Amino acid sequence: MENFILGAYLFSLTVLFAFGSHGFVMIYYYFKNKDRRPERNTVLGEPPMVTVQLPLFNELYVVERLIDSVCNLDYPKDKMEIQVLDDSTDETVALVAEIVRKKREEGFDIVQVLREDRSGFKAGALKYGLESSKGEFVAIFDADFVPRPNFLAETLRHFVHDKVGMVQTRWEHLNTEYSYLTRAQAIALDGHFVIEQQVRNKAGFFINFNGTAGIWRKSCIIDAGNWEADTLTEDLDLSYRAQLKGWKFIYLNDFTSPAELPSEINALKSQQFRWTKGAIETSKKVLPMVWKSKLPLRVKLQSTVHLTNNIVFPFILLTGILQVPLIFIKHNGTHDTFFAFMSIFVLAFVSSFLFYLYSQKDVHADWMKRIFLFPLFMSGSMGFAVNNTRAVLEGLFNKKSAFVRTPKYKIETGDDSWKNKKYHTTKRRVSISIIIELTLAAYCLVGVGASLYFLELAALPFQLLFCLGFGMVGLMSIRHALQARNG
């Protein structure tokens, strides 16, 4: 039994090391291409026709903010069409109708697009609106975004060549300081946008449209096969199909689009589940296309890491489970060579730390303050392993599920609250996943106690991270569910 545990632990750490140490590759390319800037036109010339698509589903609290911000875009009214793709089933429909009526009276070319059903969810709505769109370019904003007035002016100038198909802007966060939950999310997203997106784009690798805060050349969408709804990440799917057809993407790290972070953990779980499962579905769909293409090997390898990195979550979970018996095995002193070798895997942790360190240092003046939250972020990532492992398994075994959108509550300051509002994702106070998370927290607490008792202090930090991670996520899930019910 000991050999089985050791073998399983070694295999799990090898997988985590392979993906975790990829941070060193990202940091290498970060410094290699640090001074490279995207090509842009200094003079725009005649403004092209642009369609702005706003896909909605029951967005009572933020839809007015969204439409107001889009109507404040500094762009000629006669060159901008606004499609409010409204799949709502509640009073949002009437609210949007009234807002659209007023905006039309102000001279905006804005229309509320209603469908008979939600077939294809967001992908279906975008495709439906595209059929009647007037624009040569199509900008897309989710309901929680507040685009800057100069968004179109700054993004359109990067369509220098006819093969530039999409320009993506960096997400900025309206409510980073709202809670520790939003601060941890900000670190995670900064890692993706500031390092992954920027580095991959500058190094000539594939990147992805992030579903919002970007603008497409309409002909690129059509040429790539249009929006498809067979995965939960239609944005990632279309991005790869477009780049495989030879279209070029541009990422703007120096121009941001503000958005609201989920302030309630069960909403965040729902979002993370959709992103994780959708990425697995997309990797199964497009990776064969990548490897059959004539792309350089380095692009194929980077695309593989990009599309499959969510596979780490089952191994994070397995590592957390195996950590406890390993304390007792190590105390027996029968596998000293094995445990001495295991120390090399600490490099993956160093890689992750540097990855997120530079993502903060690159864009935040108070980066030293922010990076102190790195242990909290790491612990939370471990705590999400139960939720995201289920997403990975469902994606691998083709279990289909609906597109569950992340509810938004217009949370911008500490005085705002989501507790007395609609759309909460939790129907029950305690779900099976929460029970598993709390059980694992108690289980890992045994590991903490054993580490202290046997003076295995090297194992203590990771035991604590797992224990705190599962405990925080489980307890916060219950607390937020109760607060959502009671207002």
Long-range contacts (C-beta under 8 A, 24 or more apart in sequence): 2-329, 2-334, 2-335, 5-322, 5-325, 5-326, 5-329, 6-326, 6-329, 6-335, 6-338, 8-318, 8-322, 9-319, 9-322, 9-326, 10-338, 10-342, 12-315, 12-318, 12-319, 12-322, 13-319, 13-342, 13-345, 15-311, 15-312, 15-315, 16-312, 16-315, 16-316, 16-319, 16-345, 16-348, 17-345, 17-347, 17-348, 19-305, 19-309, 19-311, 19-312, 20-312, 20-348, 20-349, 20-351, 20-352, 21-347, 21-348, 21-351, 22-305, 22-309, 22-351, 23-348, 23-351, 23-352, 23-354, 23-355, 24-351, 24-354, 26-195, 26-196, 26-199, 26-355, 27-195, 27-351, 27-354, 27-355, 27-358, 29-199, 29-200, 29-202, 29-203, 30-195, 30-198, 30-199, 30-358, 32-203, 33-199, 33-202, 33-203, 36-202, 38-158, 38-201, 38-250, 38-251, 38-252, 39-158, 39-160, 40-157, 40-158, 40-160, 41-157, 41-158, 41-160, 42-157, 44-153, 44-156, 44-157, 47-75, 47-76, 47-79, 47-156, 48-79, 48-135, 48-136, 48-137, 48-156, 49-79, 49-80, 49-81, 49-134, 49-135, 49-136, 49-137, 50-75, 50-79, 50-80, 50-81, 50-135, 50-136, 50-137, 50-138, 50-139, 50-152, 50-156, 50-215, 51-80, 51-81, 51-82, 51-83, 51-129, 51-133, 51-134, 51-135, 51-137, 51-138, 51-139, 51-218, 52-80, 52-81, 52-82, 52-83, 52-138, 52-139, 52-140, 52-141, 53-83, 53-85, 53-126, 53-129, 53-130, 53-133, 53-138, 53-139, 53-140, 53-141, 54-82, 54-83, 54-84, 54-85, 54-140, 54-141, 54-143, 55-85, 55-87, 55-122, 55-125, 55-126, 55-140, 55-142, 55-143, 56-84, 56-85, 56-86, 56-87, 56-88, 56-92, 56-96, 56-143, 57-87, 57-88, 57-89, 57-118, 57-121, 57-122, 57-405, 58-88, 58-89, 58-90, 58-92, 58-405, 58-407, 58-422, 58-423, 59-88, 59-92, 59-143, 59-408, 60-90, 60-91, 60-92, 60-95, 60-422, 60-423, 61-408, 61-409, 61-410, 61-421, 62-143, 62-144, 62-260, 62-408, 62-409, 62-410, 63-92, 63-95, 63-96, 63-99, 63-143, 64-95, 64-99, 65-146, 65-410, 66-141, 66-143, 66-144, 66-145, 66-146, 67-96, 67-99, 67-100, 67-103, 67-110, 69-145, 69-146, 69-147, 70-141, 70-147, 71-103, 71-106, 71-108, 71-110, 72-149, 73-147, 73-149, 73-151, 73-152, 74-149, 74-150, 74-152, 74-153, 75-152, 75-153, 77-107, 77-108, 77-109, 78-109, 80-108, 80-109, 80-135, 80-152, 81-109, 81-110, 81-111, 81-133, 81-134, 81-135, 82-108, 82-109, 82-110, 82-111, 83-110, 83-111, 83-113, 83-129, 83-132, 83-133, 84-110, 84-111, 84-112, 84-113, 85-113, 85-125, 85-126, 85-128, 85-129, 86-112, 86-113, 86-114, 87-115, 87-118, 87-121, 87-125, 90-422, 119-229, 120-227, 120-229, 121-229, 121-402, 121-403, 122-211, 122-234, 122-403, 122-405, 123-227, 123-228, 123-229, 123-234, 124-227, 124-229, 126-227, 126-234, 127-226, 127-227, 130-218, 130-221, 130-222, 130-226, 130-227, 133-218, 135-218, 136-217, 136-218, 136-219, 137-215, 137-216, 137-217, 137-218, 138-215, 138-216, 138-217, 138-218, 138-221, 139-214, 139-215, 139-216, 140-211, 140-212, 140-213, 140-214, 140-215, 140-216, 141-212, 141-213, 141-257, 142-211, 142-212, 142-213, 142-259, 143-408, 144-259, 144-260, 144-406, 144-408, 145-212, 145-213, 145-257, 145-258, 145-259, 145-260, 146-174, 146-257, 146-258, 146-259, 147-213, 147-257, 147-258, 148-255, 148-256, 148-257, 148-258, 151-255, 151-257, 152-215, 154-252, 154-255, 155-214, 155-215, 155-252, 155-255, 156-215, 158-250, 158-252, 159-217, 161-248, 163-246, 163-247, 163-248, 164-217, 164-247, 164-248, 164-249, 164-250, 165-216, 165-217, 165-220, 165-224, 165-242, 165-243, 165-247, 165-248, 165-249, 166-209, 166-214, 166-215, 166-216, 166-217, 166-220, 166-239, 166-242, 166-247, 166-249, 166-250, 167-214, 167-215, 167-249, 167-250, 167-251, 167-252, 168-197, 168-207, 168-208, 168-209, 168-210, 168-213, 168-214, 168-249, 168-250, 168-251, 168-252, 169-213, 169-214, 169-252, 169-255, 169-256, 169-257, 170-194, 170-197, 170-251, 170-252, 170-253, 170-254, 170-255, 170-256, 170-257, 170-363, 171-210, 171-213, 171-256, 171-257, 171-258, 171-259, 172-256, 172-257, 172-258, 172-259, 173-258, 173-259, 173-260, 173-261, 174-258, 174-259, 174-260, 174-261, 174-411, 174-412, 175-260, 175-261, 175-263, 175-411, 175-412, 175-413, 175-416, 176-261, 177-414, 178-261, 178-263, 178-411, 178-412, 178-413, 178-414, 178-416, 179-263, 180-373, 180-376, 181-262, 181-263, 181-265, 181-268, 181-476, 182-261, 182-262, 182-263, 183-370, 183-373, 183-376, 184-373, 184-376, 184-377, 184-380, 185-261, 185-262, 185-268, 186-261, 186-370, 187-356, 187-359, 187-360, 187-370, 187-373, 187-374, 187-377, 188-377, 188-381, 189-261, 190-356, 190-359, 190-360, 190-363, 190-364, 191-355, 191-356, 191-359, 193-253, 193-359, 194-253, 194-358, 194-359, 194-360, 194-362, 194-363, 195-355, 195-358, 195-359, 195-362, 196-306, 197-251, 197-253, 198-251, 198-253, 200-251, 200-302, 200-306, 201-249, 201-250, 201-251, 203-302, 204-299, 205-298, 205-299, 205-302, 205-303, 205-306, 206-239, 206-240, 206-243, 206-249, 206-299, 206-302, 206-303, 206-306, 207-239, 207-249, 207-251, 208-235, 208-236, 208-239, 208-240, 208-306, 209-235, 209-236, 209-238, 209-239, 209-249, 210-235, 211-235, 212-257, 212-259, 213-257, 213-259, 217-247, 220-247, 223-247, 229-403, 230-281, 230-285, 231-278, 231-281, 231-282, 231-285, 232-274, 232-275, 232-277, 232-278, 232-281, 232-401, 232-403, 233-274, 233-275, 233-278, 233-279, 233-281, 233-282, 234-278, 236-278, 236-279, 236-282, 236-307, 237-282, 237-285, 237-286, 240-282, 240-286, 240-289, 240-290, 240-303, 240-307, 241-286, 241-289, 244-286, 244-289, 244-290, 244-293, 244-295, 253-362, 253-363, 260-408, 260-409, 260-410, 260-411, 260-412, 262-406, 262-407, 262-408, 263-409, 263-411, 263-418, 264-407, 264-409, 264-418, 264-424, 264-480, 264-484, 265-473, 265-476, 265-477, 265-480, 266-424, 266-425, 266-426, 266-477, 266-480, 266-481, 266-484, 267-406, 267-407, 267-424, 267-425, 268-406, 269-384, 269-387, 269-425, 269-433, 269-477, 270-404, 270-406, 270-425, 271-406, 272-384, 272-387, 272-388, 272-391, 273-387, 273-388, 273-390, 273-391, 273-404, 274-391, 274-403, 274-404, 274-406, 276-310, 276-313, 276-388, 276-391, 276-392, 276-395, 277-391, 277-392, 277-394, 277-395, 277-401, 278-395, 279-307, 279-309, 279-310, 279-395, 280-308, 280-310, 280-311, 280-391, 280-392, 280-395, 280-396, 281-395, 282-307, 283-307, 283-308, 284-395, 284-396, 310-388, 310-391, 310-392, 311-392, 313-384, 313-385, 313-388, 313-389, 313-391, 313-392, 314-385, 314-389, 314-392, 314-393, 316-381, 316-382, 316-385, 316-389, 317-385, 317-386, 317-389, 320-382, 320-385, 320-440, 320-444, 320-466, 320-470, 321-440, 321-443, 323-444, 323-447, 323-459, 323-462, 323-463, 323-466, 324-443, 324-444, 324-446, 324-447, 324-450, 324-463, 326-459, 327-447, 327-450, 327-451, 327-454, 327-456, 327-459, 327-463, 328-450, 328-454, 330-454, 330-456, 330-459, 331-450, 331-454, 331-456, 343-458, 352-378, 375-465, 378-465, 378-469, 379-465, 379-466, 379-468, 379-469, 379-472, 380-469, 380-472, 380-473, 381-469, 382-465, 382-466, 382-469, 382-470, 383-437, 383-468, 383-469, 383-470, 383-471, 383-472, 383-473, 383-474, 384-469, 384-473, 385-469, 386-433, 386-436, 386-437, 386-440, 386-470, 386-473, 387-433, 387-473, 390-433, 418-484, 419-483, 419-484, 419-486, 419-487, 420-487, 424-481, 424-484, 424-485, 426-477, 426-480, 426-481, 426-484, 428-481, 429-478, 429-481, 429-482, 429-485, 430-478, 430-481, 431-477, 434-474, 434-477, 434-478, 437-470, 437-471, 437-473, 437-474, 437-477, 438-470, 438-471, 438-474, 438-475, 440-466, 440-470, 441-467, 441-468, 441-470, 441-471, 441-474, 444-470, 445-471
